[in-house]
């Protein structure tokens, strides 16, 4: 292209002259926007984002208030008698394992069963109201065929406030080991 050629006359087929704004280039969209970009666009259109006071849930269309931010209490130890009670937790976990697994048979796809057990155990332990304790629930399910299994865990925690318990159950075709960790949240 030489200098004598007018640059405005050299345009691609997707450029259109607008009477007010001048040349406008139109591009074809080659792919659909991702689900996250659509959701984030909706939240930003509602005047929201991360700092939004409230947003609407697309499924229920109800206003969901944000969690209140609480000030630090600087409590380094739990209240008297509010610690993680090993005996109560172990008893509850044993009862849950027995009730759920009593008539179950081992299947190679026991992942859903283990996930259901962890949610069930966690919700039952939350009902015991261990304030300021984070709960970690770990469930292992395996086939009962006379094999050996060793499980080990290692954590960094405070011996005076944190605790754990472990319970197990076995029937003719499977075994299950559930471990619950109660870590004090300072």
DRENDOKOL-368502 format. One record per residue (C-alpha): x, y, z. Coordinates in nm, 4 decimals, decimal comma, always signed. Each point is the difference from the previous one (the first is absolute). Example, Ala and Ser with C-alpha at 12.3 -4.5 7.8 and 13.67 -1.06 7.14 Angstrom:
<rs>
<r><xx>+1,2300</xx><yy>-0,4500</yy><zz>+0,7800</zz></r>
<r><xx>+0,1370</xx><yy>+0,3440</yy><zz>-0,0660</zz></r>
</rs>
This chain:
<rs>
<r><xx>+0,0000</xx><yy>+0,0000</yy><zz>+0,0000</zz></r>
<r><xx>+0,1498</xx><yy>+0,3302</yy><zz>-0,1025</zz></r>
<r><xx>-0,0387</xx><yy>+0,3368</yy><zz>+0,1660</zz></r>
<r><xx>-0,2490</xx><yy>+0,1198</yy><zz>-0,2578</zz></r>
<r><xx>-0,2581</xx><yy>-0,2599</yy><zz>+0,1050</zz></r>
<r><xx>-0,2606</xx><yy>+0,1353</yy><zz>+0,2365</zz></r>
<r><xx>+0,0043</xx><yy>-0,2047</yy><zz>+0,3203</zz></r>
<r><xx>-0,3713</xx><yy>+0,0509</yy><zz>+0,0559</zz></r>
<r><xx>-0,0770</xx><yy>-0,1774</yy><zz>-0,3273</zz></r>
<r><xx>+0,1868</xx><yy>-0,3157</yy><zz>+0,1080</zz></r>
<r><xx>-0,2411</xx><yy>-0,1766</yy><zz>+0,2343</zz></r>
<r><xx>-0,0912</xx><yy>-0,3542</yy><zz>+0,0791</zz></r>
<r><xx>-0,3425</xx><yy>-0,1297</yy><zz>-0,0863</zz></r>
<r><xx>-0,1109</xx><yy>+0,0219</yy><zz>+0,3657</zz></r>
<r><xx>+0,0534</xx><yy>+0,3757</yy><zz>+0,0352</zz></r>
<r><xx>-0,3008</xx><yy>+0,2266</yy><zz>-0,0312</zz></r>
<r><xx>-0,0115</xx><yy>+0,3800</yy><zz>-0,0158</zz></r>
<r><xx>-0,2195</xx><yy>+0,1413</yy><zz>+0,2694</zz></r>
<r><xx>-0,1311</xx><yy>+0,3529</yy><zz>-0,0673</zz></r>
<r><xx>+0,0865</xx><yy>+0,1246</yy><zz>+0,3509</zz></r>
<r><xx>+0,2804</xx><yy>-0,2233</yy><zz>+0,1299</zz></r>
<r><xx>+0,1927</xx><yy>-0,0620</yy><zz>-0,3199</zz></r>
<r><xx>+0,1308</xx><yy>-0,3428</yy><zz>-0,1038</zz></r>
<r><xx>-0,1113</xx><yy>-0,2838</yy><zz>+0,2302</zz></r>
<r><xx>+0,1531</xx><yy>-0,3461</yy><zz>-0,0183</zz></r>
<r><xx>-0,2358</xx><yy>-0,2929</yy><zz>+0,0589</zz></r>
<r><xx>+0,1368</xx><yy>-0,3384</yy><zz>+0,0993</zz></r>
<r><xx>-0,1827</xx><yy>-0,3266</yy><zz>-0,0007</zz></r>
<r><xx>-0,0036</xx><yy>-0,1851</yy><zz>+0,3294</zz></r>
<r><xx>+0,1761</xx><yy>-0,3302</yy><zz>-0,0360</zz></r>
<r><xx>-0,1048</xx><yy>-0,1647</yy><zz>+0,3257</zz></r>
<r><xx>-0,2591</xx><yy>+0,0288</yy><zz>+0,2710</zz></r>
<r><xx>+0,0922</xx><yy>+0,1889</yy><zz>+0,3159</zz></r>
<r><xx>+0,0861</xx><yy>-0,2136</yy><zz>+0,3009</zz></r>
<r><xx>-0,2560</xx><yy>-0,0521</yy><zz>+0,2741</zz></r>
<r><xx>+0,2149</xx><yy>+0,1921</yy><zz>+0,2483</zz></r>
<r><xx>+0,0246</xx><yy>+0,3042</yy><zz>-0,2273</zz></r>
<r><xx>-0,3791</xx><yy>+0,0037</yy><zz>-0,0379</zz></r>
<r><xx>-0,0510</xx><yy>-0,0268</yy><zz>+0,3774</zz></r>
<r><xx>+0,2606</xx><yy>+0,2653</yy><zz>+0,0810</zz></r>
<r><xx>-0,1554</xx><yy>+0,2306</yy><zz>-0,2597</zz></r>
<r><xx>-0,3425</xx><yy>-0,0470</yy><zz>+0,1625</zz></r>
<r><xx>+0,1376</xx><yy>+0,0757</yy><zz>+0,3450</zz></r>
<r><xx>+0,1819</xx><yy>+0,3097</yy><zz>-0,1227</zz></r>
<r><xx>-0,3144</xx><yy>+0,1208</yy><zz>-0,1804</zz></r>
<r><xx>-0,1870</xx><yy>-0,0177</yy><zz>+0,3293</zz></r>
<r><xx>+0,2549</xx><yy>+0,2358</yy><zz>+0,1502</zz></r>
<r><xx>+0,1710</xx><yy>-0,2844</yy><zz>+0,1780</zz></r>
<r><xx>+0,3188</xx><yy>-0,1869</yy><zz>-0,0131</zz></r>
<r><xx>+0,2043</xx><yy>-0,1117</yy><zz>+0,2948</zz></r>
<r><xx>-0,1032</xx><yy>+0,2981</yy><zz>+0,2099</zz></r>
<r><xx>-0,3703</xx><yy>-0,0176</yy><zz>-0,0750</zz></r>
<r><xx>-0,2253</xx><yy>+0,0311</yy><zz>+0,2996</zz></r>
<r><xx>-0,2535</xx><yy>-0,2440</yy><zz>-0,1413</zz></r>
<r><xx>-0,0515</xx><yy>-0,2030</yy><zz>-0,3145</zz></r>
<r><xx>-0,2784</xx><yy>-0,2093</yy><zz>-0,1431</zz></r>
<r><xx>+0,0366</xx><yy>-0,3743</yy><zz>-0,0350</zz></r>
<r><xx>-0,1026</xx><yy>-0,1161</yy><zz>-0,3482</zz></r>
<r><xx>-0,1671</xx><yy>-0,3176</yy><zz>+0,1304</zz></r>
<r><xx>-0,2118</xx><yy>+0,1378</yy><zz>+0,2808</zz></r>
<r><xx>-0,0161</xx><yy>+0,3682</yy><zz>-0,0945</zz></r>
<r><xx>+0,0187</xx><yy>+0,0989</yy><zz>+0,3642</zz></r>
<r><xx>+0,2260</xx><yy>+0,2610</yy><zz>+0,1468</zz></r>
<r><xx>+0,2951</xx><yy>-0,1597</yy><zz>+0,1804</zz></r>
<r><xx>+0,1665</xx><yy>+0,2280</yy><zz>+0,2553</zz></r>
<r><xx>+0,3774</xx><yy>-0,0282</yy><zz>+0,0373</zz></r>
<r><xx>+0,1583</xx><yy>-0,1618</yy><zz>+0,3045</zz></r>
<r><xx>+0,0687</xx><yy>+0,2543</yy><zz>+0,2716</zz></r>
<r><xx>+0,3663</xx><yy>+0,0698</yy><zz>+0,0654</zz></r>
<r><xx>+0,0698</xx><yy>-0,0410</yy><zz>+0,3682</zz></r>
<r><xx>+0,2802</xx><yy>+0,1619</yy><zz>+0,1879</zz></r>
<r><xx>+0,2838</xx><yy>-0,2088</yy><zz>+0,1381</zz></r>
<r><xx>-0,0545</xx><yy>-0,1227</yy><zz>+0,3542</zz></r>
<r><xx>+0,3634</xx><yy>-0,0908</yy><zz>+0,0619</zz></r>
<r><xx>-0,1136</xx><yy>-0,3064</yy><zz>+0,1961</zz></r>
<r><xx>+0,2885</xx><yy>-0,2418</yy><zz>-0,0024</zz></r>
<r><xx>-0,1765</xx><yy>-0,2754</yy><zz>+0,1963</zz></r>
<r><xx>-0,3556</xx><yy>-0,1338</yy><zz>-0,0162</zz></r>
<r><xx>-0,2440</xx><yy>+0,0697</yy><zz>+0,2810</zz></r>
<r><xx>-0,0030</xx><yy>-0,2433</yy><zz>+0,2908</zz></r>
<r><xx>-0,1710</xx><yy>-0,3219</yy><zz>-0,1066</zz></r>
<r><xx>-0,0282</xx><yy>+0,1140</yy><zz>-0,3638</zz></r>
<r><xx>+0,2897</xx><yy>-0,2082</yy><zz>-0,1308</zz></r>
<r><xx>-0,0205</xx><yy>-0,2818</yy><zz>-0,2528</zz></r>
<r><xx>-0,1491</xx><yy>-0,2953</yy><zz>+0,1894</zz></r>
<r><xx>+0,1656</xx><yy>-0,3127</yy><zz>-0,1340</zz></r>
<r><xx>-0,2411</xx><yy>-0,2500</yy><zz>+0,1590</zz></r>
<r><xx>-0,3215</xx><yy>+0,1626</yy><zz>-0,1245</zz></r>
<r><xx>+0,1336</xx><yy>+0,0354</yy><zz>-0,3537</zz></r>
<r><xx>+0,1262</xx><yy>-0,3581</yy><zz>-0,0153</zz></r>
<r><xx>-0,3355</xx><yy>-0,1310</yy><zz>+0,1208</zz></r>
<r><xx>-0,1926</xx><yy>+0,2029</yy><zz>-0,2608</zz></r>
<r><xx>+0,2330</xx><yy>-0,1055</yy><zz>-0,2830</zz></r>
<r><xx>-0,0281</xx><yy>-0,3676</yy><zz>+0,0976</zz></r>
<r><xx>-0,3808</xx><yy>+0,0183</yy><zz>+0,0002</zz></r>
<r><xx>-0,0057</xx><yy>+0,1680</yy><zz>-0,3423</zz></r>
<r><xx>+0,2399</xx><yy>-0,2531</yy><zz>-0,1531</zz></r>
<r><xx>-0,2024</xx><yy>-0,2907</yy><zz>+0,1355</zz></r>
<r><xx>-0,3353</xx><yy>+0,1373</yy><zz>-0,1155</zz></r>
<r><xx>+0,1128</xx><yy>+0,0898</yy><zz>-0,3509</zz></r>
<r><xx>+0,2277</xx><yy>-0,2963</yy><zz>-0,0736</zz></r>
<r><xx>-0,1960</xx><yy>-0,2782</yy><zz>+0,1687</zz></r>
<r><xx>-0,1565</xx><yy>-0,1301</yy><zz>-0,3228</zz></r>
<r><xx>+0,2456</xx><yy>+0,1429</yy><zz>-0,2528</zz></r>
<r><xx>+0,2207</xx><yy>-0,2206</yy><zz>-0,2157</zz></r>
<r><xx>+0,3378</xx><yy>+0,1020</yy><zz>-0,1344</zz></r>
<r><xx>-0,0042</xx><yy>+0,1474</yy><zz>-0,3481</zz></r>
<r><xx>+0,2963</xx><yy>+0,1315</yy><zz>-0,1957</zz></r>
<r><xx>-0,1785</xx><yy>+0,3378</yy><zz>-0,0238</zz></r>
<r><xx>-0,0311</xx><yy>+0,0722</yy><zz>+0,3722</zz></r>
<r><xx>+0,1110</xx><yy>+0,3607</yy><zz>-0,0455</zz></r>
<r><xx>-0,3554</xx><yy>+0,1326</yy><zz>+0,0186</zz></r>
<r><xx>-0,0660</xx><yy>-0,2036</yy><zz>+0,3110</zz></r>
<r><xx>+0,3139</xx><yy>+0,1400</yy><zz>+0,1650</zz></r>
<r><xx>-0,0963</xx><yy>+0,3553</yy><zz>-0,0976</zz></r>
<r><xx>-0,3510</xx><yy>-0,0518</yy><zz>+0,1384</zz></r>
<r><xx>+0,1458</xx><yy>-0,1347</yy><zz>+0,3232</zz></r>
<r><xx>+0,2335</xx><yy>+0,2975</yy><zz>+0,0415</zz></r>
<r><xx>-0,2871</xx><yy>+0,2464</yy><zz>-0,0461</zz></r>
<r><xx>-0,2222</xx><yy>-0,1953</yy><zz>+0,2386</zz></r>
<r><xx>+0,2698</xx><yy>-0,0224</yy><zz>+0,2665</zz></r>
<r><xx>+0,0901</xx><yy>+0,3675</yy><zz>-0,0352</zz></r>
<r><xx>-0,3627</xx><yy>+0,1136</yy><zz>+0,0355</zz></r>
<r><xx>-0,0541</xx><yy>-0,2232</yy><zz>+0,3042</zz></r>
<r><xx>+0,3176</xx><yy>+0,1246</yy><zz>+0,1708</zz></r>
<r><xx>-0,1018</xx><yy>+0,3612</yy><zz>-0,0705</zz></r>
<r><xx>-0,3166</xx><yy>-0,0674</yy><zz>+0,2020</zz></r>
<r><xx>+0,2214</xx><yy>-0,0606</yy><zz>+0,3060</zz></r>
<r><xx>+0,0880</xx><yy>+0,3738</yy><zz>-0,0139</zz></r>
<r><xx>+0,3752</xx><yy>+0,0056</yy><zz>+0,0337</zz></r>
<r><xx>+0,0342</xx><yy>+0,3742</yy><zz>-0,0252</zz></r>
<r><xx>+0,3085</xx><yy>+0,1310</yy><zz>-0,1762</zz></r>
<r><xx>+0,1152</xx><yy>-0,3429</yy><zz>-0,1167</zz></r>
<r><xx>+0,0604</xx><yy>-0,0765</yy><zz>-0,3649</zz></r>
<r><xx>-0,0984</xx><yy>-0,3546</yy><zz>-0,0898</zz></r>
<r><xx>+0,1851</xx><yy>-0,2220</yy><zz>-0,2434</zz></r>
<r><xx>-0,1605</xx><yy>-0,3360</yy><zz>-0,0799</zz></r>
<r><xx>+0,1868</xx><yy>-0,2743</yy><zz>-0,1845</zz></r>
<r><xx>-0,1643</xx><yy>-0,3320</yy><zz>-0,0973</zz></r>
<r><xx>+0,1723</xx><yy>-0,3008</yy><zz>-0,1567</zz></r>
<r><xx>-0,2047</xx><yy>-0,2910</yy><zz>-0,1385</zz></r>
<r><xx>+0,1617</xx><yy>-0,3190</yy><zz>-0,1208</zz></r>
<r><xx>-0,0716</xx><yy>-0,3597</yy><zz>-0,0935</zz></r>
<r><xx>+0,0105</xx><yy>-0,2636</yy><zz>+0,2746</zz></r>
<r><xx>+0,2188</xx><yy>-0,2670</yy><zz>-0,1621</zz></r>
<r><xx>+0,2580</xx><yy>-0,0669</yy><zz>+0,2682</zz></r>
<r><xx>+0,2474</xx><yy>+0,2589</yy><zz>-0,1252</zz></r>
<r><xx>+0,1990</xx><yy>+0,2358</yy><zz>+0,2141</zz></r>
<r><xx>-0,0442</xx><yy>+0,3772</yy><zz>+0,0141</zz></r>
<r><xx>+0,1927</xx><yy>+0,2640</yy><zz>+0,1859</zz></r>
<r><xx>-0,1193</xx><yy>+0,3591</yy><zz>+0,0277</zz></r>
<r><xx>+0,2057</xx><yy>+0,2828</yy><zz>+0,1442</zz></r>
<r><xx>-0,0649</xx><yy>+0,3692</yy><zz>+0,0365</zz></r>
<r><xx>+0,2104</xx><yy>+0,2876</yy><zz>+0,1158</zz></r>
<r><xx>-0,1100</xx><yy>+0,3469</yy><zz>+0,1098</zz></r>
<r><xx>+0,1408</xx><yy>+0,3118</yy><zz>+0,1541</zz></r>
<r><xx>-0,2210</xx><yy>+0,1000</yy><zz>+0,2895</zz></r>
<r><xx>-0,0269</xx><yy>+0,1120</yy><zz>+0,3591</zz></r>
<r><xx>-0,0158</xx><yy>-0,2961</yy><zz>+0,2385</zz></r>
<r><xx>-0,1992</xx><yy>+0,1871</yy><zz>+0,2623</zz></r>
<r><xx>-0,2889</xx><yy>+0,1064</yy><zz>-0,2277</zz></r>
<r><xx>-0,0064</xx><yy>-0,2351</yy><zz>-0,3021</zz></r>
<r><xx>-0,1014</xx><yy>-0,3639</yy><zz>-0,0014</zz></r>
<r><xx>-0,1125</xx><yy>-0,2819</yy><zz>-0,2266</zz></r>
<r><xx>-0,1838</xx><yy>-0,3283</yy><zz>+0,0162</zz></r>
<r><xx>-0,0194</xx><yy>-0,3019</yy><zz>-0,2219</zz></r>
<r><xx>-0,2670</xx><yy>-0,2679</yy><zz>-0,0341</zz></r>
<r><xx>-0,0251</xx><yy>-0,3050</yy><zz>-0,2206</zz></r>
<r><xx>-0,2645</xx><yy>-0,2429</yy><zz>-0,1189</zz></r>
<r><xx>+0,0146</xx><yy>-0,3240</yy><zz>-0,1944</zz></r>
<r><xx>-0,2484</xx><yy>-0,2470</yy><zz>-0,1378</zz></r>
<r><xx>+0,0419</xx><yy>-0,3032</yy><zz>-0,2265</zz></r>
<r><xx>+0,0981</xx><yy>+0,1905</yy><zz>-0,3147</zz></r>
<r><xx>+0,1422</xx><yy>+0,3377</yy><zz>+0,1038</zz></r>
<r><xx>+0,1733</xx><yy>+0,1993</yy><zz>+0,2687</zz></r>
<r><xx>-0,0133</xx><yy>+0,3714</yy><zz>+0,0721</zz></r>
<r><xx>+0,2241</xx><yy>+0,2231</yy><zz>+0,2079</zz></r>
<r><xx>-0,1177</xx><yy>+0,3506</yy><zz>+0,0848</zz></r>
<r><xx>+0,2266</xx><yy>+0,2600</yy><zz>+0,1588</zz></r>
<r><xx>-0,1270</xx><yy>+0,3351</yy><zz>+0,1298</zz></r>
<r><xx>+0,2402</xx><yy>+0,2826</yy><zz>+0,0818</zz></r>
<r><xx>-0,1108</xx><yy>+0,2917</yy><zz>+0,2168</zz></r>
<r><xx>+0,2402</xx><yy>+0,2921</yy><zz>-0,0418</zz></r>
<r><xx>-0,0562</xx><yy>+0,3079</yy><zz>+0,2180</zz></r>
<r><xx>-0,0428</xx><yy>+0,3178</yy><zz>-0,2020</zz></r>
<r><xx>+0,1720</xx><yy>+0,2848</yy><zz>+0,1834</zz></r>
</rs>
